[in-house]
Amino acid sequence: MKKIFRIPLCIILFSLAYLTANATDGHELWLRSVKPNPVKIVAASKSNAVAIAVKELEQGWTGQSGATVTLSLVKDAALKGDGFRITQTSIEAKTGQGLLYGAYELLRRQQTGQAVSGVSNPSYNLRILNHWDNLNGSIERGYAGESIFWRKGDSAFTVTDADKQLWQEYARANTSIGINGAVLNNVNASPQMLSTQYLQRVKAIADVLRPYGIKTYLSINFATPIKLGNLPTADPLDKKVIAWWKAKADEIYKLVPDFGGFLVKANSEGQPGPQDYGRTHAQGANMLADILKKHNGIIMWRAFVYNASEKDRAKQAYGEFMPLDGKFSDNVIIQVKNGPIDFQPREPFSPLFGATKKTPLMPELQITQEYLGHSYQLAFLATMWEEFLKSDTWQEGKNSTVARVTDGSVFNQKYTAIAGVANVGLDANWCGHHFAQANWYAFGRQAWNNTMPAADVANEWVKLTFLPSDGETAKGWEDNFLKPVQQMMLDSREAVVNYSMPLGLHHIFSAHEHYGPGPWYAPARVRKDWTPPYYHQAEAGGIGFNRTATGSNAVSQYHEPLASEFASVEKCPEKFLLYFHHLPWDFKLKNGRELWDELCYRYQDGLDEVRNFQKTWDKVAPYVDAQRFTEVQTKLQRQCRDAQFYKDGCLLYFQQFSKRPIPYDIERPVNTLEYYEKTDPLTMQEVVKQ
Amino acid sequence: MKKIFRIPLCIILFSLAYLTANATDGHELWLRSVKPNPVKIVAASKSNAVAIAVKELEQGWTGQSGATVTLSLVKDAALKGDGFRITQTSIEAKTGQGLLYGAYELLRRQQTGQAVSGVSNPSYNLRILNHWDNLNGSIERGYAGESIFWRKGDSAFTVTDADKQLWQEYARANTSIGINGAVLNNVNASPQMLSTQYLQRVKAIADVLRPYGIKTYLSINFATPIKLGNLPTADPLDKKVIAWWKAKADEIYKLVPDFGGFLVKANSEGQPGPQDYGRTHAQGANMLADILKKHNGIIMWRAFVYNASEKDRAKQAYGEFMPLDGKFSDNVIIQVKNGPIDFQPREPFSPLFGATKKTPLMPELQITQEYLGHSYQLAFLATMWEEFLKSDTWQEGKNSTVARVTDGSVFNQKYTAIAGVANVGLDANWCGHHFAQANWYAFGRQAWNNTMPAADVANEWVKLTFLPSDGETAKGWEDNFLKPVQQMMLDSREAVVNYSMPLGLHHIFSAHEHYGPGPWYAPARVRKDWTPPYYHQAEAGGIGFNRTATGSNAVSQYHEPLASEFASVEKCPEKFLLYFHHLPWDFKLKNGRELWDELCYRYQDGLDEVRNFQKTWDKVAPYVDAQRFTEVQTKLQRQCRDAQFYKDGCLLYFQQFSKRPIPYDIERPVNTLEYYEKTDPLTMQEVVKQ
């Protein structure tokens, strides 16, 4: 093995990086070009997917020089959907698309040094990215530049070669990790989405995505028949409305014959929906589903609903959807966020996953880091998703994990699906933060295999993204780069939880931007369930949201024995303690500490962890190119500053109620509560009153 | 012993202090009122000083009830100047003023629980505060509000009862710690100081200070004969000029018969002086001294001179004054700042202290914290002054300490004196920071006894300032308050050195305000010796100012064996290393670390020490009143923030040259160098370009 790092220690710099590896902007993602060995590919099928598989193998083969690899379509009961079987020299699948997935897997295993053999089947049929992209090019909760699909101004409907190249790169990246669908626009959808002009652009995008096996979907605005069709109503039982949707579906399928279907956010956060006309979610969804059925299209109907009148937001989706269980057409699938609240750094799973028996559910995960530091903070989400997917709902007895109740293992479903809200934008590195790429990667990998451990995902991703691309393993790379960086990733989500909302606290972020702490935010004019005090309930007597029988009784929405476990202050996992319980400041934790003290230690731990990430990253400088090193280093620096902002702001705020000292082995706050309340951590300027 | 603290732990707050002791604004200083016991005072003399002594004893006596204390004027060879001998029941002195000092000492010993007996003589005859107060009420380098002596506007010449009361409180505080003189105005003096209108106000002040034994002095502008007297010159050899000064002196002494004399800053930083007319400092000083002699007045002539042309500012005072040694009249005393540069947190002593043999020198210390954090930071200066006074100059062989060569022990001097630049202003607590009072106190105590250890000063001051005033010792007060607070004070100056300019670095502060780091400040238009790079000399090859024979050879101004010790890179104390040497970044320190690394650790140590001060202070909350607790806590919080600003700013700046990583067990910088360079740490706003 060649030594490729010879830098004397004295020129390893903290902020000026003289490094051997070439600088890279990260645009290649985990698909960095390699120096391939000659290989002979034998493929019976000539589909688009297979043609791409052949090309990828020829360009990426690092196995035995001169080897022959055979790609075969087979009948094999061990293979499901687009699953495949690979060996060192063969790929078998039931579909051309399966062969393509097999090719990417073969190359990945070569590059990561894993054993190359075995069967791999997808956990879900549909593995879909949700782009919250607006037609003007902006992205709701997007932190990596403008949309790759839409742009504003005069050129909004021009499709350039550069567009097509970018969309192709996007499709390739998705397919390499098993994603097979993309919703191209924001769930808060513009009626204009379905205008002929925009549909032309949808066709252009779909034409680029199709060869890679990525189906195109659109979010729709339920009132589109009014806004775009000039009808007086959007009542789903109105014949003219139904006719309008039929015609529109025909128009879409003419342009995009394999169009996937609609994603619908209805009667949620001000969006129109069937309830506006006295109809149920089921009536609204079924109207659309019945129209799409003949096109093999589906309706993904979001369960993210809550209104200002209800006492506990966490209970509402269950309350609205359980009565409809069994009332949905078989090409409707209900899309449910992982937690009952809203993509928090930690929540228990939504109780719907343990409740509906006749209605298929698809988990909605958020890849973009709305509540986990945008693209400023390093937070690897595979650990969070692993925790979620492994959660046992007890729906049909033990081992009714979220993974199994959604992937068809427990219930017989026509469609199984999983969605992730994308973190992709026009930034050179796609995701804003180099490590945010790992979340895109992780979503694909865990959507394909919903029991894949986060540690394996991190291991693969680090190797593919950072291993020197000449195929040589740098001396000490595994010990000095892979292991510490992988560990940093695996620790990162818990760090965010600790410095932002430990012990079951939730939704205490600053208003609007959801960046930085805002436990104090509660203007009188704002609806209560949009203000943090609604969630943390801090007062002189204690802190936390009582969701037991003496409170909102949200625990009752969980299956036994979970309901009793969550309801019991002794048995409730401490990570969910203040989610389910309102407890006095001197409540004794299992480690003997009182609640207030433990809260302080958790916040400090979070900050200390980020400081350690900074050190970890600085130490690996010799093993990474200058550009990525510096960009990540700069973001970690900011993360550390902001972790301190969280810790100090939250502790000073809660201390007003706890009236207890911060334990003396914890760092004192750097600023006053007044400072934190008036400073916007996004800009470090004074908060702009909204 | 009564328990006086009964607060349950649960209401001991970090930021909201519910505390038993009454809130206090600190205005009483170390002279807090007590509940006295009856005492009979027998005093032969009836002087003003003795009358005050009697009153103080009656109001402050906490000794045996009904005791008789006898105040006697005696002849006793063991007593010098205003020295005294005290026992439990007697005070003896040669002067009434000595009896007054004895009374304060007796009361102090009672309150601090020290043995009450023994002789105490002042180290210096003249123990003088220099007020850098301008006639418009502002104070140069003052951080505790406006001047207590001067005010601007229509009422500038009105003397109110409130003025007199404040001046009396000021006089009492000074006398209680042995100070016996005050220069009422800035050394950068206005010619208007000597106008008849202002002299009337001087008389009013002097009349209030006199009973306490405080002599009044004034700073003069050497060009006053031109500016105020309308003469064409201020040449000290010009007869009209001399006549003008004579008349002015007569005017002054008519108003203030015991006027102390003039303090003169001449030919320094743009001030006029005898050199403007081709005369020497000695000619200028002697002209004035000869006029004041018949009035028993003195001239304090400052040696703080340097000009932009000379290569090493540290050498200039020596260069200008050594040729004049022996040429000054016997009522001239040369006032020399402790270090050769300018009141830095650490400098070696000025070489003049080890050089002049025929000219008496008086040390000038700076009580106000120009370079040690203004009134925002806790920095107890007695440790710095102890280090300075103990420094051995080797002037007349071993044990020629600065203390001994200035207090008459080594040389036979007509006058011995010491000056401190005051930190007093109109703030309720006089000094801005409650702990800055300790520096006023320390100056007085060490001026009286120039071998008094800083630890003793701190011990006394903490007891007098914070011990519950009913005379009961709070349970655990010594262990839980006195000891940790005293230790914090003793560690505080070294903490400032570490986080601002360790290892002999100096004058790397931000321009103008001298608050926060400014190692980068070097606009082309500014004279080099007013920019930090002149002092730190950082470049790729190393850092530090070479003052050895291969550099400026400033070491040669020190007496052997000091000159050789400082010149030797092995023998030079590491605290002065970069003051005397320019060394490569990998220079090995005695602890085995390389210079760059040690610099990093020192900065981090400084920051960590301040964090510990915060914890120390928070822990003592039960033992201190709410107001002082919160005010000190708030200042410590800011000090911590600013220590981090220093550490990060300096390390990132120097790292540009060292091109080395910050050791991985040290916290990463919170912001970028660019941020620190453009942010004013006083305001945390963008730097205003000056």
Boltz contact constraints between the chains, C-beta under 6 A:
constraints:
  - contact:
      token1: [A, 12]
      token2: [B, 661]
      max_distance: 6.0
  - contact:
      token1: [A, 13]
      token2: [B, 659]
      max_distance: 6.0
  - contact:
      token1: [A, 14]
      token2: [B, 661]
      max_distance: 6.0
  - contact:
      token1: [A, 14]
      token2: [B, 662]
      max_distance: 6.0
  - contact:
      token1: [A, 611]
      token2: [B, 667]
      max_distance: 6.0
  - contact:
      token1: [A, 614]
      token2: [B, 668]
      max_distance: 6.0
  - contact:
      token1: [A, 615]
      token2: [B, 664]
      max_distance: 6.0
  - contact:
      token1: [A, 619]
      token2: [B, 664]
      max_distance: 6.0
  - contact:
      token1: [A, 641]
      token2: [B, 670]
      max_distance: 6.0
  - contact:
      token1: [A, 659]
      token2: [B, 13]
      max_distance: 6.0
  - contact:
      token1: [A, 661]
      token2: [B, 12]
      max_distance: 6.0
  - contact:
      token1: [A, 661]
      token2: [B, 14]
      max_distance: 6.0
  - contact:
      token1: [A, 662]
      token2: [B, 14]
      max_distance: 6.0
  - contact:
      token1: [A, 664]
      token2: [B, 615]
      max_distance: 6.0
  - contact:
      token1: [A, 664]
      token2: [B, 619]
      max_distance: 6.0
  - contact:
      token1: [A, 667]
      token2: [B, 611]
      max_distance: 6.0
  - contact:
      token1: [A, 668]
      token2: [B, 614]
      max_distance: 6.0
  - contact:
      token1: [A, 670]
      token2: [B, 641]
      max_distance: 6.0
